[in-house]
Amino acid sequence: MGPLTHREMLAMDINAAYLGIPREVLMENAGREVSRALGERLDIGGKRVAVVCGTGNNGGDGFVAARHLAGGGAEVKVVLVGREDSIKTAEARKMYAALKGEGVEILSPNELKSALDWAEVAVDALLGTGMVGILRDPYRTAVALMNASRAYKVSVDVPSGLDESGGGECVRADLVVALHGAKKGLERFETTVKEIGIPPEAELYMGPGDLVVNLWKRAADSHKGDHGRVLVLGGSDLYHGAPVLSAAGALYSGADVVYPMVPEANYEVSRAYLPDLIVRKYPGAWFNKAGVKPALELAENCDAVVMGPGLGPRGESAEAVLEFLARLEKPAVIDAEALKALKGRQDLLGRSEAVLTPHPGEFLALTGEELPGDLEGRKRAVARWAGVYKAAILLKSPVDVIAAPDGRVRLNATGNPGMTVGGTGDVLAGLVGGFIAQGLRPFEAAGCGAFLNGAAGDELYKRKGYGFIASDLAVELPHTLKGFLDSFGTDQEPKEG
């Protein structure tokens, strides 16, 4: 595992909570491990230790570390850089209350210099990961005072003020205790990594943390189109429902504008489905070369394209798909019959980022390779073909496998047998396209889409058993998403000092 970013670590922290490991348990473990790491390097008994805490979760880790250090025989003073009533999270407030209950001396910010002059060891628990921009007071002054101190300096997770490029005005730590994994930007610091109880599944499997860190807050002055325009290209005289179900998935993902583009034979029935969709048409009863030019022109005004739902198995459509993809320069989700047209044509996806969304049968048609029965074998196969096609692949199966061209692999375990009903894969393709249009990279969009689509299906099963349909699934998406964001959402924006 390489150095972790703020967003990756935040996602894992939230996913661990989703898996049943409360955040306060991780905070308790983090503070304890900081105390242990310090004890491995110094004889803490009788040492004078100043723990400098901010008002976020990094400060919460510091409160716990202070309690453990005092319990280990150190003489401890805690300086809270901020007001007690400004401590941001319930977990940090709980750890602060426990610290006060232990009788550890807690000082105000204007007592920081005297505390650092007194201390032999200074613990930096001010800001943690996610720093952007320049430090501002009171943190700027606190960092300067820590750097002027002769104390042995230990930073919790990252030196306060450090950004992920390794720059920034930051604490010049003698030791960094990185929690769960080393973070980006720590290359020039002596670092020890300590596990805090985040299970491997929180990193391997998609979870609500991935939604939280990828779906950023919207600006209050947003305008129509700022959050994505999606073209859904598909349909035929055989299948009129698939492209509008995909379009519904994109619309309910949060995308601003969605254009289903269907053959003229399906035009009237398609535009009767939802008045919110802007339906366009191409000539004929199925996709053909006459539809390529108008589709490309419409794609120019979109942020993502979903290609394939309901195309039908006609050779003329396959040829038109190849011509369209060869000229497309926008990110694309390629599904259903369009996948089969791609077999052996790895050269077509070099001009645009893509997500391929096969089920096992379509994977065989795309690659000529039968998938292994075991999960590890499937992970290897999907990852290898993602590299071959230079595209993200979302393999739809009881445990979904999501692979990126660079070798990254994630799994998804949401969903249930009720989702074998026709159209749920079309909704998923549109959902992924909607996420791409809102700014997610294809690999992240595929993983988040798989997780949310399956979770929405699970919510429907709780209420309806196996009697739900794909239209229900599309409508359920925003409700399930809001539930996750309400339950697990946090101040996920990068922090400014």
C-alpha positions as CSV (number, residue, x, y, z in Angstrom):
1,M,0.0,0.0,0.0
2,G,1.4,3.3,-1.1
3,P,1.1,6.6,0.8
4,L,-2.5,7.5,1.6
5,T,-4.3,10.7,0.8
6,H,-6.6,12.5,3.1
7,R,-9.6,11.4,1.1
8,E,-8.5,7.7,1.1
9,M,-8.0,7.8,4.9
10,L,-11.3,9.5,5.5
11,A,-13.1,7.0,3.3
12,M,-11.6,4.1,5.2
13,D,-12.4,5.6,8.6
14,I,-16.1,6.0,7.5
15,N,-16.2,2.5,6.0
16,A,-14.8,1.1,9.2
17,A,-17.7,2.7,11.1
18,Y,-20.1,1.2,8.5
19,L,-18.6,-2.2,9.2
20,G,-19.2,-1.8,12.9
21,I,-16.0,-0.3,14.2
22,P,-17.1,3.0,15.9
23,R,-15.0,6.1,15.2
24,E,-14.5,6.6,19.0
25,V,-12.8,3.1,19.1
26,L,-10.5,4.1,16.3
27,M,-9.7,7.4,18.2
28,E,-9.0,5.6,21.4
29,N,-6.7,3.2,19.5
30,A,-5.0,6.0,17.8
31,G,-4.2,7.9,21.0
32,R,-3.0,4.8,22.7
33,E,-0.6,3.9,19.8
34,V,0.8,7.5,19.9
35,S,1.6,7.0,23.5
36,R,3.1,3.6,22.8
37,A,5.2,4.9,20.0
38,L,6.6,7.6,22.2
39,G,7.4,5.1,24.9
40,E,9.3,2.9,22.4
41,R,11.8,5.8,21.9
42,L,11.9,7.5,25.3
43,D,11.6,6.6,28.9
44,I,8.3,8.4,29.5
45,G,8.2,8.0,33.3
46,G,8.6,11.4,34.9
47,K,9.0,13.2,31.5
48,R,7.3,16.6,31.1
49,V,5.0,16.3,28.1
50,A,2.9,19.1,26.5
51,V,0.2,17.8,24.2
52,V,-1.0,20.5,21.8
53,C,-4.5,19.8,20.5
54,G,-6.7,21.3,17.9
55,T,-10.5,21.1,17.9
56,G,-10.9,18.3,15.3
57,N,-10.4,14.6,15.4
58,N,-6.6,15.0,15.4
59,G,-7.1,16.9,18.6
60,G,-9.3,14.0,19.8
61,D,-6.4,11.6,19.2
62,G,-4.2,14.0,21.2
63,F,-6.7,14.0,24.2
64,V,-6.4,10.2,24.3
65,A,-2.6,10.2,23.9
66,A,-2.4,12.6,26.9
67,R,-4.5,10.4,29.0
68,H,-2.4,7.3,28.2
69,L,0.9,9.3,28.7
70,A,-0.3,10.5,32.1
71,G,-1.3,6.9,33.0
72,G,2.2,5.8,32.0
73,G,3.9,8.1,34.5
74,A,4.5,11.2,32.4
75,E,3.8,14.7,33.8
76,V,1.3,16.0,31.2
77,K,-0.2,19.4,30.3
78,V,-2.7,19.7,27.4
79,V,-3.0,23.0,25.5
80,L,-6.3,23.3,23.6
81,V,-5.8,25.7,20.7
82,G,-9.4,26.8,20.5
83,R,-12.4,27.0,22.7
84,E,-13.9,24.0,24.5
85,D,-17.3,24.6,22.9
86,S,-15.7,24.6,19.4
87,I,-14.6,20.9,19.5
88,K,-16.1,19.6,16.3
89,T,-17.0,16.0,16.6
90,A,-18.9,13.9,19.2
91,E,-15.9,11.5,19.4
92,A,-13.4,14.3,20.2
93,R,-15.8,15.9,22.8
94,K,-16.2,12.5,24.5
95,M,-12.4,12.1,24.7
96,Y,-12.0,15.6,26.0
97,A,-14.5,14.9,28.8
98,A,-12.7,11.7,29.7
99,L,-9.4,13.7,29.9
100,K,-10.9,16.2,32.2
101,G,-12.2,13.4,34.3
102,E,-8.7,12.1,34.8
103,G,-7.6,15.5,36.2
104,V,-5.0,16.2,33.5
105,E,-4.1,19.9,33.5
106,I,-5.7,21.7,30.4
107,L,-4.3,25.1,29.4
108,S,-5.6,27.9,27.2
109,P,-3.9,29.0,23.9
110,N,-2.2,31.9,25.6
111,E,-0.4,29.5,27.8
112,L,1.1,27.6,24.9
113,K,4.6,29.2,25.0
114,S,5.0,28.6,28.7
115,A,3.9,25.0,28.3
116,L,6.4,24.4,25.5
117,D,9.2,26.1,27.5
118,W,8.4,23.7,30.4
119,A,8.1,20.6,28.2
120,E,10.8,18.0,27.3
121,V,8.4,16.4,24.8
122,A,5.8,18.1,22.7
123,V,3.0,16.2,21.0
124,D,1.5,17.9,17.9
125,A,-2.2,17.0,17.6
126,L,-3.4,20.2,15.9
127,L,-4.5,19.6,12.4
128,G,-3.9,16.2,10.9
129,T,-4.5,15.3,7.3
130,G,-6.2,17.4,4.6
131,M,-4.4,20.6,4.9
132,V,-4.6,23.0,2.0
133,G,-3.5,26.6,1.6
134,I,-1.5,28.5,4.2
135,L,-1.7,28.3,8.0
136,R,-3.8,30.9,9.7
137,D,-3.9,31.9,13.3
138,P,-4.2,30.5,15.9
139,Y,-2.6,27.5,14.2
140,R,0.2,29.5,12.5
141,T,1.3,30.9,15.8
142,A,1.0,27.5,17.5
143,V,3.2,25.8,14.8
144,A,5.8,28.6,15.1
145,L,6.0,28.2,18.8
146,M,6.3,24.4,18.5
147,N,9.2,24.8,16.0
148,A,10.9,27.3,18.4
149,S,10.7,24.8,21.3
150,R,13.7,22.6,22.2
151,A,11.3,19.8,23.1
152,Y,11.4,16.5,21.3
153,K,8.4,16.9,18.9
154,V,6.0,14.1,17.9
155,S,3.3,14.7,15.3
156,V,0.1,12.6,15.3
157,D,-0.5,11.2,11.8
158,V,1.1,14.2,9.9
159,P,2.9,17.3,11.0
160,S,0.3,20.1,11.4
161,G,0.5,22.4,8.3
162,L,1.9,19.8,5.9
163,D,0.1,19.4,2.6
164,E,0.1,16.3,0.5
165,S,2.9,17.6,-1.7
166,G,5.2,17.6,1.2
167,G,5.2,21.4,1.4
168,G,3.6,24.0,3.6
169,E,4.7,25.7,6.8
170,C,4.5,22.8,9.3
171,V,5.7,21.4,12.6
172,R,9.3,20.2,12.2
173,A,8.6,16.9,13.9
174,D,11.4,14.6,15.2
175,L,8.9,11.7,14.8
176,V,5.6,11.2,13.0
177,V,3.2,8.5,14.2
178,A,1.2,7.7,11.1
179,L,-2.1,6.0,11.8
180,H,-3.0,2.9,9.7
181,G,-0.6,3.9,6.9
182,A,1.9,6.5,5.9
183,K,0.4,9.6,4.4
184,K,1.4,11.6,1.3
185,G,4.1,14.2,2.0
186,L,5.9,12.4,4.8
187,E,9.0,11.3,2.9
188,R,11.4,13.7,4.7
189,F,10.2,12.8,8.2
190,E,11.1,9.9,10.5
191,T,7.8,7.9,10.5
192,T,6.5,4.9,12.3
193,V,3.2,3.4,11.3
194,K,0.7,2.1,13.9
195,E,-2.4,0.1,13.3
196,I,-5.6,1.4,14.9
197,G,-8.1,-1.3,14.1
198,I,-9.3,-0.4,10.6
199,P,-10.2,-3.7,9.1
200,P,-8.8,-4.6,5.6
201,E,-12.4,-4.8,4.3
202,A,-12.8,-1.0,4.9
203,E,-10.1,-0.5,2.2
204,L,-11.0,-3.3,-0.2
205,Y,-14.8,-3.1,-0.2
206,M,-16.7,0.0,-1.3
207,G,-18.7,1.7,1.4
208,P,-20.4,5.0,2.3
209,G,-17.0,6.6,2.9
210,D,-16.4,6.4,-0.8
211,L,-19.6,8.3,-1.5
212,V,-18.8,10.9,1.2
213,V,-15.3,11.8,-0.1
214,N,-16.2,11.7,-3.8
215,L,-19.5,13.6,-3.8
216,W,-18.4,17.1,-2.7
217,K,-20.7,19.7,-1.4
218,R,-22.4,21.9,-4.0
219,A,-21.8,25.6,-4.1
220,A,-24.8,27.8,-3.2
221,D,-24.5,29.7,-6.5
222,S,-24.5,26.6,-8.7
223,H,-26.3,26.8,-12.1
224,K,-28.0,24.3,-14.4
225,G,-25.3,22.1,-16.0
226,D,-22.7,22.7,-13.3
227,H,-23.2,19.2,-12.0
228,G,-23.1,17.3,-15.3
229,R,-24.8,16.6,-18.6
230,V,-25.2,13.0,-19.7
231,L,-25.9,11.5,-23.1
232,V,-27.5,8.0,-23.0
233,L,-27.2,6.4,-26.4
234,G,-29.1,3.2,-27.0
235,G,-32.5,1.7,-27.7
236,S,-34.0,-0.2,-30.6
237,D,-37.4,-1.5,-31.8
238,L,-36.6,-4.6,-29.6
239,Y,-35.8,-2.7,-26.4
240,H,-37.3,0.7,-25.6
241,G,-37.1,0.6,-21.8
242,A,-33.3,0.2,-21.3
243,P,-32.1,3.6,-22.4
244,V,-34.8,5.5,-20.4
245,L,-33.9,3.4,-17.3
246,S,-30.3,4.3,-17.8
247,A,-31.3,7.9,-18.2
248,A,-33.3,7.7,-15.0
249,G,-30.3,6.3,-13.2
250,A,-28.2,9.2,-14.4
251,L,-30.8,11.8,-13.4
252,Y,-31.4,10.3,-9.9
253,S,-27.6,10.2,-9.4
254,G,-27.8,14.0,-9.2
255,A,-26.7,14.9,-12.8
256,D,-28.3,18.2,-13.9
257,V,-29.3,17.3,-17.5
258,V,-29.8,13.9,-19.2
259,Y,-30.4,13.3,-22.9
260,P,-31.6,9.8,-23.9
261,M,-30.9,9.5,-27.6
262,V,-33.0,6.7,-29.1
263,P,-34.1,5.6,-32.6
264,E,-37.0,7.5,-34.1
265,A,-39.2,4.3,-33.8
266,N,-38.9,4.7,-30.0
267,Y,-39.0,8.5,-29.7
268,E,-42.6,9.0,-28.6
269,V,-42.7,6.2,-26.0
270,S,-39.4,7.2,-24.6
271,R,-40.2,10.9,-24.1
272,A,-43.5,9.9,-22.3
273,Y,-41.5,8.2,-19.5
274,L,-40.2,11.2,-17.6
275,P,-40.8,14.9,-18.5
276,D,-37.4,15.6,-16.8
277,L,-35.5,13.8,-19.6
278,I,-34.6,15.7,-22.8
279,V,-35.2,13.0,-25.4
280,R,-33.4,13.1,-28.8
281,K,-33.7,10.8,-31.7
282,Y,-31.6,9.3,-34.6
283,P,-33.0,7.8,-37.9
284,G,-34.3,4.3,-38.0
285,A,-35.4,1.5,-35.7
286,W,-32.0,0.8,-34.2
287,F,-28.6,2.5,-34.0
288,N,-26.9,2.8,-37.4
289,K,-24.3,4.9,-39.1
290,A,-26.8,7.6,-39.8
291,G,-27.0,8.1,-36.0
292,V,-23.3,8.5,-35.5
293,K,-22.9,12.1,-36.5
294,P,-25.9,13.5,-34.5
295,A,-24.8,11.5,-31.5
296,L,-21.3,12.9,-31.6
297,E,-22.7,16.4,-32.0
298,L,-24.8,16.0,-28.9
299,A,-21.9,14.3,-27.0
300,E,-19.9,17.5,-27.5
301,N,-22.3,19.3,-25.1
302,C,-22.2,16.5,-22.5
303,D,-19.7,15.5,-19.8
304,A,-20.3,11.8,-20.1
305,V,-21.8,9.2,-22.4
306,V,-23.6,6.0,-21.6
307,M,-23.4,3.7,-24.6
308,G,-25.3,0.5,-25.3
309,P,-28.5,0.0,-23.2
310,G,-31.1,-1.6,-25.4
311,L,-29.2,-1.5,-28.7
312,G,-30.1,-5.1,-29.7
313,P,-27.9,-7.7,-31.5
314,R,-27.7,-6.3,-35.0
315,G,-24.4,-6.1,-36.9
316,E,-25.2,-2.7,-38.3
317,S,-25.5,-1.4,-34.7
318,A,-22.2,-2.9,-33.8
319,E,-20.4,-1.2,-36.7
320,A,-22.0,2.1,-35.8
321,V,-20.9,1.7,-32.1
322,L,-17.3,1.2,-33.3
323,E,-17.4,4.3,-35.5
324,F,-18.9,6.3,-32.7
325,L,-16.4,5.2,-30.1
326,A,-13.5,5.7,-32.5
327,R,-14.4,9.4,-32.7
328,L,-15.7,10.0,-29.2
329,E,-13.5,12.2,-26.9
330,K,-15.7,12.2,-23.8
331,P,-15.7,9.7,-20.9
332,A,-18.0,6.8,-21.6
333,V,-19.8,4.0,-19.8
334,I,-20.0,1.1,-22.2
335,D,-22.7,-1.5,-21.5
336,A,-24.7,-4.3,-23.0
337,E,-24.5,-4.9,-26.8
338,A,-21.9,-2.2,-27.1
339,L,-19.5,-4.3,-25.0
340,K,-19.7,-7.2,-27.5
341,A,-18.8,-4.9,-30.4
342,L,-15.6,-4.0,-28.5
343,K,-14.1,-7.5,-28.6
344,G,-10.6,-7.3,-29.9
345,R,-10.8,-3.5,-30.4
346,Q,-8.7,-2.3,-27.5
347,D,-7.4,0.5,-29.7
348,L,-10.8,2.4,-29.6
349,L,-10.7,3.6,-26.0
350,G,-7.4,5.6,-26.1
351,R,-9.1,9.0,-26.8
352,S,-11.5,8.9,-23.9
353,E,-11.7,7.4,-20.4
354,A,-14.1,4.6,-20.1
355,V,-15.9,2.2,-17.8
356,L,-16.9,-1.2,-19.1
357,T,-19.8,-2.8,-17.2
358,P,-20.1,-6.5,-18.2
359,H,-21.9,-9.3,-16.4
360,P,-20.0,-12.7,-16.6
361,G,-21.6,-13.6,-20.0
362,E,-20.7,-10.2,-21.5
363,F,-17.2,-10.5,-20.0
364,L,-16.8,-13.7,-21.9
365,A,-18.1,-12.1,-25.1
366,L,-15.8,-9.1,-24.6
367,T,-12.6,-11.0,-23.8
368,G,-13.1,-14.6,-24.9
369,E,-12.1,-15.7,-21.4
370,E,-14.3,-17.7,-19.0
371,L,-14.2,-16.1,-15.5
372,P,-12.7,-18.2,-12.7
373,G,-15.1,-19.4,-10.1
374,D,-13.1,-18.1,-7.1
375,L,-13.1,-14.4,-6.1
376,E,-9.3,-14.1,-6.2
377,G,-9.1,-15.5,-9.7
378,R,-11.8,-13.0,-10.8
379,K,-10.0,-10.1,-9.3
380,R,-6.8,-11.0,-11.3
381,A,-8.8,-11.6,-14.5
382,V,-10.7,-8.3,-14.3
383,A,-7.6,-6.3,-13.4
384,R,-5.6,-7.8,-16.3
385,W,-8.3,-7.0,-18.8
386,A,-8.7,-3.5,-17.4
387,G,-5.1,-3.0,-18.3
388,V,-5.6,-4.5,-21.8
389,Y,-8.5,-2.2,-22.6
390,K,-7.0,0.8,-20.7
391,A,-10.4,1.2,-19.1
392,A,-12.1,0.7,-15.7
393,I,-14.1,-2.5,-15.6
394,L,-17.1,-3.1,-13.3
395,L,-17.9,-6.8,-13.3
396,K,-21.5,-7.3,-12.2
397,S,-21.8,-10.4,-10.0
398,P,-22.8,-11.4,-6.5
399,V,-19.6,-9.7,-5.4
400,D,-18.9,-7.0,-7.9
401,V,-15.2,-6.5,-9.0
402,I,-14.1,-3.1,-10.0
403,A,-10.7,-2.7,-11.5
404,A,-8.7,0.2,-12.9
405,P,-6.1,0.1,-15.7
406,D,-3.3,0.9,-13.2
407,G,-4.0,-2.3,-11.2
408,R,-6.2,-1.0,-8.4
409,V,-9.1,-3.3,-7.5
410,R,-12.1,-2.8,-5.2
411,L,-15.0,-5.1,-4.4
412,N,-18.6,-4.4,-3.7
413,A,-20.9,-6.7,-1.6
414,T,-24.2,-4.7,-1.7
415,G,-27.2,-6.0,-3.6
416,N,-29.5,-9.1,-3.5
417,P,-31.2,-11.7,-5.7
418,G,-34.1,-9.3,-6.3
419,M,-31.8,-7.4,-8.6
420,T,-31.9,-10.1,-11.2
421,V,-35.0,-8.4,-12.5
422,G,-34.5,-6.8,-16.0
423,G,-33.2,-3.2,-16.1
424,T,-31.2,-3.0,-12.9
425,G,-28.0,-3.1,-14.9
426,D,-29.3,-0.3,-17.1
427,V,-29.9,1.8,-14.1
428,L,-26.4,1.1,-12.8
429,A,-24.8,2.2,-16.1
430,G,-26.7,5.5,-16.0
431,L,-25.8,6.0,-12.4
432,V,-22.1,5.5,-13.2
433,G,-22.4,7.9,-16.1
434,G,-24.1,10.4,-13.9
435,F,-21.3,10.2,-11.3
436,I,-18.7,10.7,-14.0
437,A,-20.6,13.8,-15.3
438,Q,-20.5,15.2,-11.8
439,G,-16.7,15.0,-11.7
440,L,-15.8,11.5,-10.4
441,R,-13.0,9.6,-12.2
442,P,-14.2,6.5,-14.0
443,F,-12.8,4.0,-11.4
444,E,-14.3,5.8,-8.5
445,A,-17.6,6.4,-10.3
446,A,-17.8,2.6,-11.1
447,G,-17.2,1.6,-7.5
448,C,-19.5,4.2,-6.0
449,G,-22.2,3.3,-8.5
450,A,-22.0,-0.4,-7.7
451,F,-22.2,0.3,-4.0
452,L,-25.1,2.7,-4.2
453,N,-27.0,0.7,-6.7
454,G,-26.8,-2.5,-4.6
455,A,-27.6,-0.6,-1.4
456,A,-30.7,0.9,-3.0
457,G,-31.7,-2.6,-4.0
458,D,-31.2,-3.8,-0.4
459,E,-33.4,-0.9,0.9
460,L,-36.1,-2.0,-1.6
461,Y,-35.9,-5.6,-0.4
462,K,-36.5,-4.5,3.2
463,R,-39.8,-2.9,2.1
464,K,-41.0,-5.0,-0.9
465,G,-39.2,-8.3,-0.8
466,Y,-38.3,-9.5,-4.3
467,G,-41.2,-7.7,-5.9
468,F,-39.4,-4.5,-6.8
469,I,-38.5,-3.4,-10.4
470,A,-35.8,-1.4,-12.1
471,S,-37.9,1.8,-12.1
472,D,-38.3,1.4,-8.3
473,L,-34.5,1.1,-8.1
474,A,-33.8,4.4,-10.0
475,V,-36.3,6.3,-7.7
476,E,-34.7,4.8,-4.6
477,L,-31.1,5.9,-5.4
478,P,-31.3,9.5,-4.0
479,H,-33.1,8.3,-0.8
480,T,-30.4,5.7,-0.1
481,L,-27.6,8.2,-1.0
482,K,-29.0,10.9,1.3
483,G,-29.3,8.3,4.1
484,F,-25.6,7.5,3.8
485,L,-24.6,11.1,3.6
486,D,-26.7,12.0,6.6
487,S,-25.4,9.1,8.7
488,F,-21.8,9.2,7.7
489,G,-21.2,12.6,6.2
490,T,-18.6,14.8,7.8
491,D,-16.7,18.0,7.2
492,Q,-14.9,16.3,4.3
493,E,-13.5,19.4,2.6
494,P,-9.7,19.8,2.9
495,K,-8.8,22.0,5.9
496,E,-7.3,25.4,5.7
497,G,-5.2,26.6,8.6
